[in-house]
Amino acid sequence: PRLLLPLGCVALLLPPPGTAEFSPSLDSDFTFTLPAGRKECFYQPMRKEASLELEYQVLDGAGLDVDFHLLSPKGETLVFDERKSDGVHTVETEDGDYMFCFDNTFSTISEKVIFFELILDNMGEDGEDQEDWKKDVTGTDLLDMKLEDILESINSVKARLSKSVQIQTLLRAFEARDRNIQESNFDRVNFWSMVNLGVMVVVSAVQVYMLKSLFEDKRKSRT
């Protein structure tokens, strides 16, 4: 549901239960359209001593800029970016819901297409699962397994795979933004080319008319 506030008609995107909250153990990315003169806010529940990394990019829209706010569960402003096209921010969190907002109220005409990605670390669930698995395996020393080395290798592979997925997602976002810029430049080049062509045609027609009029005047003066 959307809630319209009295001051400036600010729109808040409130997450429905069980649908808009991001998974506490997985990275999440989202692309949405922010209309002109509007503000959209999202909420992310976090745990104490966890890490929240947020990266955003403006993919399309005049100026490729937007205002960004990140607020703590206590309502304190942690990050404020004014009219930027992209940004990366990492904060150490406490228990509660963190709110981040994208503000396009300064624009009266152009809507913006915004991509953002959330990366949640040290949320606790993965560590608990590893400890449970470790307890189950402890005592089976028949194969002389080094459990710590295995866990370290698994965590290293998992971290690298997650980083690869993150980089691929960001590359796709960069590609989308560059494609939008190229299409916009293509339209501008075509428009001004047509304008220049029209001006050349008008100038040519005027020159031909003036030349014809000069010759007609000479004929009349001789007669």
Disulfide bonds with the S-S distance in Angstrom:
Cys41-Cys101 2.03
